[in-house]
Amino acid sequence: MKVFLIICFILSLAGCGGNDSDEIKSLLNPVDLIPRDDEISGWTRLGTYDEADDYDSLYAVIDGGAQIFIDNGFVSAVFQQYNCTSVGSECSTALVSLRIYDQGNEENAQKVYDRVATGIGTPWTGAGVEARIDESAIASYTIEFWIKNFFVQVIIDEKSDEALNTAKLFASHVSGKVRR
């Protein structure tokens, strides 16, 4: 019996037997959450993604906005743009920008969510633990949410009901990948 308890103790120190949430966090990284071409019907990646895995590379991608992420546990991030390539139906000319940040844990992801808020976002229940739609820009929508250790922004550079629905599709899709 003592040997069994010692083995269990050693395994717990090695990370075996952790809860599912910790295992999922360690298995997922922002690159895993990027939708592939046509994973969201009619939308394909525009070029390759940009990745930031240290402070310098984050500053290179988002410059002045990087400090909030760094101050709150930044681990890594990816940035991918999409355009509509649907055939046979009307296709939006809008671009979707997807930004996925790994903040290391839920507390840090929530802190970033709280600190980047403009104060005029509308709460939305379609993604993450908390989500909001920011309509303050003249010609775009931004959806922001956090889930587990991730903070996510979906920005679409068009202001129409169709564009907002597209941004919601992207946000829900990424959120669903994290929940799996």
TADA-V767552 format. One record per residue. RES is the residue in three letters. PHI is phi in degrees with one decimal (none if undefined). BURIAL is # if it has 9 or more other ideal C-beta (glycine too) atoms within 8 Angstrom, else .. Layout:
res: <RES & RES>
phi: <PHI & PHI>
burial: <BURIAL & BURIAL>
This chain:
res: <MET & LYS & VAL & PHE & LEU & ILE & ILE & CYS & PHE & ILE & LEU & SER & LEU & ALA & GLY & CYS & GLY & GLY & ASN & ASP & SER & ASP & GLU & ILE & LYS & SER & LEU & LEU & ASN & PRO & VAL & ASP & LEU & ILE & PRO & ARG & ASP & ASP & GLU & ILE & SER & GLY & TRP & THR & ARG & LEU & GLY & THR & TYR & ASP & GLU & ALA & ASP & ASP & TYR & ASP & SER & LEU & TYR & ALA & VAL & ILE & ASP & GLY & GLY & ALA & GLN & ILE & PHE & ILE & ASP & ASN & GLY & PHE & VAL & SER & ALA & VAL & PHE & GLN & GLN & TYR & ASN & CYS & THR & SER & VAL & GLY & SER & GLU & CYS & SER & THR & ALA & LEU & VAL & SER & LEU & ARG & ILE & TYR & ASP & GLN & GLY & ASN & GLU & GLU & ASN & ALA & GLN & LYS & VAL & TYR & ASP & ARG & VAL & ALA & THR & GLY & ILE & GLY & THR & PRO & TRP & THR & GLY & ALA & GLY & VAL & GLU & ALA & ARG & ILE & ASP & GLU & SER & ALA & ILE & ALA & SER & TYR & THR & ILE & GLU & PHE & TRP & ILE & LYS & ASN & PHE & PHE & VAL & GLN & VAL & ILE & ILE & ASP & GLU & LYS & SER & ASP & GLU & ALA & LEU & ASN & THR & ALA & LYS & LEU & PHE & ALA & SER & HIS & VAL & SER & GLY & LYS & VAL & ARG & ARG>
phi: <none & -62.8 & -62.1 & -59.9 & -64.9 & -65.5 & -63.1 & -60.4 & -63.0 & -62.8 & -63.6 & -67.2 & -68.1 & -79.9 & 96.5 & -75.3 & 79.3 & -68.2 & -76.8 & -58.7 & -60.8 & -64.7 & -64.3 & -64.0 & -59.5 & -74.3 & -89.3 & -93.3 & -131.2 & -54.6 & -60.9 & -64.2 & -94.9 & -70.9 & -63.7 & -78.1 & -55.9 & 62.8 & -64.4 & -108.8 & -46.1 & 88.5 & -113.0 & -126.6 & -67.0 & -103.8 & 76.7 & -94.8 & -78.3 & -96.3 & -127.2 & -124.2 & -127.2 & -154.6 & -61.8 & -61.3 & -70.4 & -67.0 & -60.7 & -64.8 & -88.7 & -118.5 & 48.8 & -61.1 & -80.5 & -70.8 & -60.7 & -58.5 & -70.4 & -63.1 & -66.9 & -125.6 & 83.1 & -47.1 & -111.9 & -164.7 & -155.7 & -131.2 & -134.8 & -136.6 & -107.0 & -132.3 & -131.2 & -84.3 & -128.4 & -59.3 & -109.2 & 88.0 & -140.5 & -66.3 & -114.9 & -68.3 & -91.3 & -67.1 & -106.0 & -106.9 & -109.9 & -110.6 & -126.8 & -123.5 & -113.6 & -94.3 & -101.7 & 90.4 & -159.2 & -62.2 & -59.9 & -68.0 & -61.4 & -66.9 & -61.0 & -61.8 & -53.9 & -67.7 & -82.2 & -89.5 & -62.1 & -84.9 & 91.4 & -124.6 & -76.6 & -97.9 & -56.5 & -140.3 & -102.1 & -88.4 & -158.3 & 61.8 & -79.5 & -135.1 & -146.4 & -147.2 & -113.3 & -101.5 & -106.1 & -71.4 & -71.5 & -66.8 & -127.4 & -156.8 & -118.0 & -129.3 & -109.9 & -125.0 & -155.1 & -128.1 & -154.9 & 50.3 & -94.0 & -109.0 & -114.2 & -128.6 & -124.9 & -120.3 & -120.2 & -120.3 & -91.4 & -150.1 & -115.2 & -149.7 & -61.2 & -61.7 & -64.0 & -62.4 & -62.9 & -65.1 & -59.6 & -63.7 & -59.7 & -62.0 & -61.8 & -63.1 & -64.0 & -63.8 & -58.4 & -63.2 & -66.0 & -69.3 & -70.0 & -60.5>
burial: <. & . & . & . & . & . & . & # & . & . & # & # & . & . & . & . & . & . & . & . & . & . & # & # & # & . & . & # & . & # & . & . & # & # & # & . & . & . & . & # & . & # & # & . & # & . & . & . & # & . & # & # & . & . & . & . & # & # & # & . & # & # & . & . & . & # & . & # & # & # & . & # & . & # & . & # & # & # & # & # & # & # & # & # & . & # & . & . & . & . & . & # & . & # & # & # & # & # & # & # & # & # & # & . & # & # & . & # & # & # & # & # & # & . & . & # & # & . & . & . & # & . & . & # & . & . & # & # & . & # & # & # & # & # & # & . & # & . & . & # & # & # & # & # & # & # & # & # & # & # & # & # & # & # & # & # & . & # & # & . & . & . & # & # & . & # & # & # & # & # & # & # & # & # & # & . & # & # & . & .>
